[in-house]
Amino acid sequence: MMRSLHMRVDTAPFTDKRVRQALAYTFDRPAIIKSLFSDKAVIGNGNVFAPVSPLSPTDVPQRAQDIAKAKSLLSAAGMPNGVTMNLNVEEFEDIPQYATLLQAYAKQAGITLKLNQVTVPYWYGSGKNQPWLEAPMGITDFTFRGLPSQYFLPMYTSKGVWNSAQFKNPQFDTLAGQYDSTLDEATRKTYAKQMVQ
């Protein structure tokens, strides 16, 4: 399973990458693994590849909690007094507790996360009504899939049907296509690292 926190890059305040980075720098990932999963999980790095994937890059530095840096980024983004954000959360397994941890970490940098907890049927909806794809910020669960491209093609490519963050990057799209169409493992590894970076 994977827990994915998305921030829509086409919706304020997430249009400013410094705000997204500030929030990311508030999280204490090792503490989350310890407290929420009793050390029975691993930290993802960029969410493009699960760490259990054989081609997952192992030499890309993981972001560590840095509250001072988070505050500096917020200030540079014109929010020296902090910011309030709505975090949409499905009522499923550990996700409400995960959101509560993120809320506590974010508060240290002046980011107030207001939690909006909804039922699983409401979150996923059906047809054209799929709140998880519309929410400016939310946490979604993903189950295990056998191939990395079963995650990254629908989640991160410009036309991906699960692209809840509305991330659009032509270079990433090209690399994703090259990764998925290449049989040579060494070449795929090169593409994988570029995608994560």
Beta strands, then each sheet from edge to edge (+ up, - down):
strand 1: 2-7
strand 2: 83-90
strand 3: 111-118
strand 4: 137-142
sheet 1: 1+ 4- 2- 3-
end
